[in-house]
Structure formats: C-alpha cells, structure tokens
Amino acid sequence: MPRLAWFLPPILPDILMQGATYIADPSLQSLRDKKRPLVALMASVMVVICLALGGASVWLVWSSHEMRLREARVSTQNMALTLASQANTAIKIADVILDDIVERTEREGSTGLAGERLSIYLARQIRKVPAIHGLFVYDAQGVWNATSLGRQQKGNNADRDYFIFHKNNKQNTTLISAPVRSRSTGHWIIPVSRRLEYSDGTFAGVALATLRLDSFERFYNSLDLGNTGTVFFALENGTLLYRRPFQEKLIGTNLSSGAVFTSYHKTGRASTEMLVATVDGIERLYTYRRLDDFPVLVAAARSKQDIYAPWKIFSTQILLGALLSIAALIWFFRKLMRQIIIRDHVETELRTASLELEKANAELKTIALKDGLTGLANRRSFDSALDYELKRARRGHQAVSLLMLDVDFFKKFNDAYGHVAGDDCLRAVAGAIAGSAVRAADTVARYGGEEFAVILPNTDSAGALTVAEAIRTAVMALGIAHAANPAGTVTVSIGAATASAQDHGAADKPGLLHHADAALYQSKNDGRNRVSAWRDGAS
C-alpha cells in the first residue's frame, strides 16, 4: 500500500480502512459486490495509464540524455582527431625541414660562406610555412651561425633546455620542448630541435625550428566548445604546451598526475571519458589522442554542464507535462472510484532481483579475474596479486620471486598448426605450469598472448630456479610436436627474478618485472628452452 500511495487519491485509503463497515451493512454489501469489478477495472486502467505516461516520459528523458552524450562524444572525438592531425602536420613539416638542415650543415658546414648560403636557404623555407616562426643553427657553444631572420643575431642559446639536452645526449631524434619566449621576437614559440654532429660523432651544435604558439591559438579558438569547454596539447610526459582558454602561467605546467594523463597511461593512445580537470576542477567529457609520429597528446573537451544544459530544459518540460497529465487523471478518477484492492508484490520482486543481481555480480567478478582461454588468473588479477605480495614481503622482510615464461616460436606454431591447435597448446602449457607451482600461495597467470607469469611468495632465487626448471621440464614432457622448434616439441623459455628480504622495500613492481623480463630475453638469446636468473644487474 505505501509503495502506491504517491498516485492514489486521498479518499482511497479511507475506503480501504472502512472495508468492514461496507461488509457489515447489507444494503451496501450488494452494491459493493456489483461495483467491485468495475471499480477494480477503472483503478487498473488509471494505474496503467499513469505508469505508461510516466514510463514514456522517463524513457524520453533518458533517451534524450543518452543522445546528448553520444552527440558530445562524436563532437569531441572529431575535434580531437582534427587537433591531432593539425599538430602532427605542423610538427612533421618542422621535422622534415630540420632533417634537411642537419644534412646540409653536417655536409657543408654553417660558418663563413656556407653559413650565408644556409641563412638564405632558411629564409626561403620560412616563407613557405607560415606556422614556423624561425629556423636557426647554433654551434657547439650556442652561438648563432645561421638564421631565417635575415640578420645576424647577437647572444647565446647554450642555456636553453633543448641545447643542454642535445649536448648531453647523443641522440639524433627530434626533440619537442616546452614553449619559451623567443629572444629574437618576444613571441611564444614551441622549440623543435635536432642534434648536429661532426664526422667523428662529437657534438657540433643544434638545428632549431620554432613553431608559433599563436598559430595553434587561432586554430583552437575557431572550435565550438561551449562556455566552459577546453582543448590542450601537451608532451607525453605531461608538460603543457598550450591550453584554451589561454593562460600564460600554465605554459610548461606538468599535468602528468592529472585525470587525462592518468587515464591515458591506463587505456592507451586514444579514449573518451568524463573526467574532472586538474586545472580548474570542472567535469568535462574529454577525448584525447596521441599524435601518430610524435610523443604529444592532444585533447578536446566539453563540460558536462554545457552538454546537458539543453537536455535539462527539455527534460524539465517533459516531466512537468507528465506530472500535470497524471494529476489531471488522478483528479478525474478519484471522482469515480470508491474501492480498489491492491496487492503489492514489489518488495518480493525487488528482493528476488537483488539476490539475482548479487549472484550475477559474483559471477562477473570471477570472470573479470580469470583468463577465458586457459582458466588461469588474467593480467588484471596478476597485477593485483603482485602488488599484494610485494607489500606483504616488505612488511615481513621476506623474499618474493617472479617467473616470466614465453612459449618458444609460438607464432611459427600457430602458422604451422593453426590457431585452434595454438589454443590447445596454450591450455596444455598452462596446465603444466599450474601443476608445477603447487603451493596455494603461488599465483599462475596468463600475462598476455603466449606469455605466462608465476608469482612465488616467500621464495628465494634458488627456490625460484627449482620451480622454473620443474616447469620447463613439465612443458617438454607434454611432447607437443613443434616442427619449427629445434627441440622438436613445444618448449618454454623462463626468466626468474627475486626481490630478496634484504631489499627492505627497495624492490618495486616495475623493477621486478623488468628484471624477470630481462632474464627471459637472456634465455631466448642463449638459445631458448632454458632458465635464466637475474643476479646483480645481469642475467
């Protein structure tokens, strides 16, 4: 009765409470018996109409809500794709020009007549690409040897971060640095640079192309992002290059701990998510993408408030109209109804649904932690288990070991025997591994593809090697034919690494994974079908 009180007319509870009076009065009893089916039918019709009207209104509001979100997702995805294309093209052009400058400079030099010819070439190039602010060549001391500005510049750029980086790092890759103010024009620029070398490989200077930040600003300001939307692009390490709305103080800010970069490191190159911005605390629908050719991330976002503002107006109108219609129906039916009998099974149904939901959630939880092919723990379960065991090992000053396994020449196995046989092979190998790591505390997981991992709590290096050798032998004993493997059967290569009790918390998850992986690759390099262990920085 209380569950339906929201739509019952005020008179009905009184009628239901006075049922005994109607029964006791013979004159009313006959009338009640005659009208009972009609009253029940009328009450049922009222309930159906009210529920249908309310349900249709709720569905309309919900569907429009989802439509607004879908439209916003498509809009931000298209904008992010456009931003990524524009940024990638601008940087790619600068990179191509730098490649040519480096080749010319290292072949002809950049001083004297060669420097004058180079300056003319740089000036000619700059006229072709308006987005490029300037092209420069510095010698090993940071002195300007050539420039596209058409005049010799005084000063020294040896203190710039990009110059220091190239001087100290023998890498010929393109470096994109945080924006700085140009010493020649005072404009905000994005440095894109390459290292110059002498023929003997020693540092000879830097070739630099600078991109005008305001060219990005003009393009970004042309986008319709609503009242509180934003776009930004930043280096993959989190260094902010530009953000709309533009705030000079934010240039160069590190956003690596922000919501977008946290999501990016989890999900990969591109994603669309509702996130709260670190800069201003506004919740927005972000679409971010990594550039195809450079370590740069671009993002476009519309605020949740802007996305749903039209929907709120629409939903308010729909719900108000529905409520007024329902109120009118109730007012009409209350004049006709004198009796209604309601049997409420909602609580029982909800209890049943809750139990079914709990059962479904438990099944989903099991599925989420289990690899569907092998029945072993999956990568997610493995990560949780390794975190837990490392923390427990640090607390108890105990050793914990990790084995990384890879099925030798598995791609060739798939090519030769087919993917169905490949799946059967992985299941058999998984069974052999699980059978060799028999302790309840050990965790055997499928790490990915043909890779497996075994976590061995409270196990030193010697124990890890014993288990690893047992696994290797067990897999060979399966006797699965593998013509492309020199051993003639399916085998595994294993790398073992141990975080010892003496580490006292120094060993971390990335380090242990790296050591085990390095040992695994040592096993592969030594001929496969063997076990290698990481010891003192070397396998």
C-alpha positions, 0 to 999 in steps of 0.5 A: 500500500505505501509503495502506491500511495504517491498516485492514489487519491486521498479518499482511497485509503479511507475506503480501504480502512472502512472495508468492514463497515461496507461488509457489515451493512447489507444494503451496501454489501450488494452494491459493493459486490456489483461495483467491485469489478468495475471499480477494480477495472477503472483503478487498473486502467488509471494505474496503467495509464499513469505508469505508461505516461510516466514510463514514456516520459522517463524513457524520453528523458533518458533517451534524450540524455543518452543522445546528448552524450553520444552527440558530445562524444562524436563532437569531441572525438572529431575535434580531437582527431582534427587537433591531432592531425593539425599538430602532427602536420605542423610538427612533421613539416618542422621535422622534415625541414630540420632533417634537411638542415642537419644534412646540409650543415653536417655536409657543408658546414654553417660558418663563413660562406656556407653559413650565408648560403644556409641563412638564405636557404632558411629564409626561403623555407620560412616563407613557405610555412607560415606556422614556423616562426624561425629556423636557426643553427647554433654551434657547439657553444650556442652561438648563432651561425645561421638564421631565417631572420635575415640578420645576424643575431647577437647572444647565446642559446647554450642555456636553453633546455633543448641545447643542454639536452642535445649536448648531453645526449647523443641522440639524433631524434627530434626533440619537442620542448616546452614553449619559451619566449623567443629572444629574437621576437618576444613571441611564444614559440614551441622549440623543435630541435635536432642534434648536429654532429661532426664526422667523428660523432662529437657534438657540433651544435643544434638545428632549431625550428620554432613553431608559433604558439599563436598559430595553434591559438587561432586554430583552437579558438575557431572550435565550438566548445561551449562556455566552459569547454577546453582543448590542450596539447601537451608532451607525453610526459605531461608538460603543457604546451598550450591550453584554451582558454589561454593562460600564460602561467600554465605554459610548461605546467606538468599535468602528468598526475592529472585525470587525462594523463592518468587515464591515458597511461591506463587505456592507451593512445586514444579514449573518451571519458568524463573526467574532472580537470586538474586545472580548474576542477570542472567535469568535462567529457574529454577525448584525447589522442596521441599524435601518430609520429610524435610523443604529444597528446592532444585533447578536446573537451566539453563540460558536462554542464554545457552538454546537458544544459539543453537536455535539462530544459527539455527534460524539465518540460517533459516531466512537468507535462507528465506530472500535470497529465497524471494529476489531471487523471488522478483528479478525474478518477478519484471522482469515480472510484470508491474501492480498489484492492491492491496487492503489492508484490514489489518488495518480493520482486525487488528482493528476488532481483537483488539476490539475482543481481548479487549472484550475477555480480559474483559471477562477473567478478570471477570472470573479470579475474580469470583468463577465458582461454586457459582458466588461469588468473588474467593480467588484471588479477596478476597485477593485483596479486603482485602488488599484494605480495610485494607489500606483504614481503616488505612488511615481513622482510621476506623474499618474493620471486617472479617467473616470466615464461614465453612459449618458444616460436609460438607464432611459427606454431600457430602458422604451422598448426593453426590457431585452434591447435595454438589454443590447445597448446596454450591450455596444455602449457598452462596446465603444466605450469599450474601443476608445477607451482603447487603451493596455494600461495603461488599465483599462475597467470596468463600475462598476455598472448603466449606469455605466462607469469608465476608469482612465488611468495616467500621464495628465494632465487634458488627456490625460484630456479627449482620451480622454473626448471620443474616447469620447463621440464613439465612443458617438454614432457607434454611432447607437443610436436613443434616442427619449427622448434629445434627441440622438436616439441613445444618448449618454454623459455623462463626468466626468474627474478627475486626481490630478496628480504634484504631489499627492505622495500627497495624492490618495486613492481616495475623493477621486478618485472623488468628484471624477470623480463630481462632474464627471459630475453637472456634465455631466448638469446642463449638459445631458448628452452632454458632458465635464466636468473637475474643476479646483480644487474645481469642475467 
